[in-house]
């Protein structure tokens, strides 16, 4: 698999994915970093925003890391099949 890295800082609605062909992606890894006050529902909303812009067939793995900073970051790695 090849991966395309999209770094999205302070985007909580999934708008970091701008592609006209979301069906070409087969997998996604989402790394979310945020303050300790971040709720699980906030993190799942980020994942849901990314998922809405892709197909239902995409496998998504995501994780959450709490930091002492008051900044929210989401990094998304998208995978496509190797030709």
NUROSE-633195 format. One record per residue (C-alpha): y, z, x; residue number from 1. Coordinates in nm, 3 decimals, always signed. Example, Ala and Ser with C-alpha at 12.3 -4.5 7.8 and 13.67 -1.06 7.14 Angstrom:
<node Y="-0.450" Z="+0.780" X="+1.230" vopa="1"/>
<node Y="-0.106" Z="+0.714" X="+1.367" vopa="2"/>
***
This chain:
<node Y="+0.000" Z="+0.000" X="+0.000" vopa="1"/>
<node Y="+0.353" Z="-0.064" X="+0.110" vopa="2"/>
<node Y="+0.628" Z="+0.170" X="+0.002" vopa="3"/>
<node Y="+0.995" Z="+0.125" X="-0.075" vopa="4"/>
<node Y="+1.204" Z="+0.435" X="-0.012" vopa="5"/>
<node Y="+1.494" Z="+0.516" X="-0.244" vopa="6"/>
<node Y="+1.698" Z="+0.825" X="-0.161" vopa="7"/>
<node Y="+1.875" Z="+0.963" X="-0.466" vopa="8"/>
<node Y="+2.106" Z="+1.256" X="-0.420" vopa="9"/>
<node Y="+2.243" Z="+1.437" X="-0.726" vopa="10"/>
<node Y="+2.089" Z="+1.198" X="-0.977" vopa="11"/>
<node Y="+1.906" Z="+1.386" X="-1.250" vopa="12"/>
<node Y="+1.854" Z="+1.111" X="-1.503" vopa="13"/>
<node Y="+1.633" Z="+0.879" X="-1.302" vopa="14"/>
<node Y="+1.910" Z="+0.621" X="-1.260" vopa="15"/>
<node Y="+1.824" Z="+0.584" X="-0.892" vopa="16"/>
<node Y="+1.566" Z="+0.318" X="-0.973" vopa="17"/>
<node Y="+1.727" Z="-0.019" X="-1.017" vopa="18"/>
<node Y="+1.469" Z="-0.291" X="-1.037" vopa="19"/>
<node Y="+1.418" Z="-0.589" X="-1.262" vopa="20"/>
<node Y="+1.039" Z="-0.575" X="-1.210" vopa="21"/>
<node Y="+0.916" Z="-0.218" X="-1.264" vopa="22"/>
<node Y="+0.563" Z="-0.344" X="-1.332" vopa="23"/>
<node Y="+0.512" Z="-0.425" X="-0.964" vopa="24"/>
<node Y="+0.495" Z="-0.054" X="-0.875" vopa="25"/>
<node Y="+0.158" Z="+0.120" X="-0.887" vopa="26"/>
<node Y="+0.253" Z="+0.464" X="-0.761" vopa="27"/>
<node Y="+0.543" Z="+0.699" X="-0.705" vopa="28"/>
<node Y="+0.597" Z="+1.020" X="-0.510" vopa="29"/>
<node Y="+0.893" Z="+1.230" X="-0.617" vopa="30"/>
<node Y="+1.021" Z="+1.512" X="-0.394" vopa="31"/>
<node Y="+1.275" Z="+1.735" X="-0.569" vopa="32"/>
<node Y="+1.486" Z="+1.990" X="-0.381" vopa="33"/>
<node Y="+1.718" Z="+2.226" X="-0.560" vopa="34"/>
<node Y="+1.859" Z="+2.575" X="-0.587" vopa="35"/>
<node Y="+1.641" Z="+2.867" X="-0.686" vopa="36"/>
<node Y="+1.810" Z="+2.864" X="-1.027" vopa="37"/>
<node Y="+1.660" Z="+2.520" X="-1.102" vopa="38"/>
<node Y="+1.438" Z="+2.538" X="-1.408" vopa="39"/>
<node Y="+1.099" Z="+2.367" X="-1.435" vopa="40"/>
<node Y="+1.233" Z="+2.178" X="-1.736" vopa="41"/>
<node Y="+1.508" Z="+2.030" X="-1.514" vopa="42"/>
<node Y="+1.251" Z="+1.908" X="-1.262" vopa="43"/>
<node Y="+1.030" Z="+1.757" X="-1.531" vopa="44"/>
<node Y="+1.337" Z="+1.582" X="-1.677" vopa="45"/>
<node Y="+1.391" Z="+1.413" X="-1.339" vopa="46"/>
<node Y="+1.028" Z="+1.304" X="-1.329" vopa="47"/>
<node Y="+1.053" Z="+1.181" X="-1.689" vopa="48"/>
<node Y="+1.365" Z="+0.980" X="-1.606" vopa="49"/>
<node Y="+1.185" Z="+0.806" X="-1.321" vopa="50"/>
<node Y="+0.875" Z="+0.748" X="-1.535" vopa="51"/>
<node Y="+1.081" Z="+0.587" X="-1.814" vopa="52"/>
<node Y="+1.199" Z="+0.321" X="-1.570" vopa="53"/>
<node Y="+0.847" Z="+0.237" X="-1.459" vopa="54"/>
<node Y="+0.532" Z="+0.146" X="-1.651" vopa="55"/>
<node Y="+0.286" Z="+0.390" X="-1.806" vopa="56"/>
<node Y="+0.025" Z="+0.276" X="-1.553" vopa="57"/>
<node Y="+0.212" Z="+0.418" X="-1.253" vopa="58"/>
<node Y="+0.048" Z="+0.720" X="-1.091" vopa="59"/>
<node Y="+0.314" Z="+0.985" X="-1.016" vopa="60"/>
<node Y="+0.282" Z="+1.278" X="-0.778" vopa="61"/>
<node Y="+0.576" Z="+1.514" X="-0.763" vopa="62"/>
<node Y="+0.672" Z="+1.840" X="-0.601" vopa="63"/>
<node Y="+0.955" Z="+2.091" X="-0.612" vopa="64"/>
<node Y="+1.108" Z="+2.278" X="-0.319" vopa="65"/>
<node Y="+1.363" Z="+2.554" X="-0.367" vopa="66"/>
<node Y="+1.650" Z="+2.579" X="-0.119" vopa="67"/>
<node Y="+1.943" Z="+2.813" X="-0.062" vopa="68"/>
<node Y="+2.187" Z="+2.523" X="-0.109" vopa="69"/>
<node Y="+2.348" Z="+2.457" X="-0.447" vopa="70"/>
<node Y="+2.261" Z="+2.087" X="-0.426" vopa="71"/>
<node Y="+1.998" Z="+1.893" X="-0.616" vopa="72"/>
<node Y="+1.818" Z="+1.611" X="-0.434" vopa="73"/>
<node Y="+1.542" Z="+1.382" X="-0.552" vopa="74"/>
<node Y="+1.369" Z="+1.142" X="-0.315" vopa="75"/>
<node Y="+1.145" Z="+0.878" X="-0.469" vopa="76"/>
<node Y="+0.887" Z="+0.672" X="-0.284" vopa="77"/>
<node Y="+0.758" Z="+0.373" X="-0.480" vopa="78"/>
<node Y="+0.437" Z="+0.198" X="-0.386" vopa="79"/>
<node Y="+0.326" Z="-0.159" X="-0.450" vopa="80"/>
<node Y="-0.018" Z="-0.308" X="-0.385" vopa="81"/>
<node Y="-0.060" Z="-0.473" X="-0.047" vopa="82"/>
<node Y="-0.111" Z="-0.849" X="-0.073" vopa="83"/>
***
